[in-house]
Amino acid sequence: MNTLTLVGRLGKDPEVTESKNGVKIAKFSIATNDGYGENKKTNWHNCTAFNKAAEIIGDYVNKGDNLAVNGTVDYNKYEDKVYTNVIVNQFTLLGSKNTEKDPF
């Protein structure tokens, strides 16, 4: 089974394009943290959403927003390097970085 769940923040605003046959495509990256203390590191995950999901992500998700993504991992080989990409099946916007600040 090829299933993945990620929860993290967007590194930059999603890039939304439309293919020649009218399919909307949103590409974005999510940062997750691993470890703690001096061993803490940030991992970046490239994600792609299609059609209605791409449209919603393009309209409502911005850099720094916290997002949960469910999807599958796609592996592509190019010039002896393997690249991974998460194909988004479902997502949940967990909060905007701007709304999480306590005004008091």
N, C-alpha and C positions, 0 to 999 in steps of 0.2 A: 504494500500500500504506500502510495506517495502522497502524504499529507503533511502539511506544515502549518503551524500557528506562530505568528510573531507579534510581539507588542513592543512598540518603540516610537521614536519621534522622527518626523520627516526632516531630512537634511536640507532640502530646498523645495520650492514650490513644484508641484507636479507639471510635467510637460504633456499637454494634450494635443494630439494630432488626429487627423482623419485619413484613413486609407483611400485608395482610388475607388474601392467598392463601397465606401460610406461607413466603414467600421470605425468607431471612435476608439482611440488608444491613449491611455494615460500611463506614463512612465515616471517612476519616482523611486527614491531610496529611503530605507528605514534604518535607523541606528538602534542597535541593542547593546546593552552592556553585559559583560561576562566577568566573573571574578569579583574581588573586593580589595580594598586597600591598595597596596603597591602593585598587586597583580591584576587590578581592574583594567579592562581594555574594551574598546568600542568596536563592534562588528557592523559592517555595512551590508545591506541586502538590497539588491536591485529587484524592483517589482514592476509588473505590468498588469493593468486592468483593461478590460474591453467593454464596449457598448455602454449600457446604462451605468454600470459601476464606474467606468472611465469618466462619463459625463458628471456624475455626482462628485467624484473625487476632484475633478477639475474645478467645479463650482464652489465646493465647501471646504476643501482641505488645503492647508498652507504650511509653509516651512515652520517647523517647531511643534506642529500639532501632534498629539499622541493618538496613535492609530493601532488597532488590532486587525491583523490580516490572516485569513485562512486561505490556503491555496495549495498548489503543487509546485514542486521544484522541476525546472526545465534545464537541461544541460546542453550546452552548445560548444562545439569544438571549432576553433579557428586558429590556424597556424600553430599547431601543437600546444595550444592553451585551451583549457576547459573553463568556460564561463557559466555561472549559474544565474538563474532568473526565477523569481517567484511569480507564477501565474495566479492572479488573485481570483478566487471564487466568491468570497464573502469578505466584508470588512465592517468594522465598527469604529466610528469616531469617538474616542474616549475623552477628548477635551482639547480645547485650544490653549496654546501657551499664554495667550493674552487674557483669557478668562480665569486662569488659575491663580493669578496674582491677587493677594488679599489686599483690598483697598484700605484696611485699617492698620 
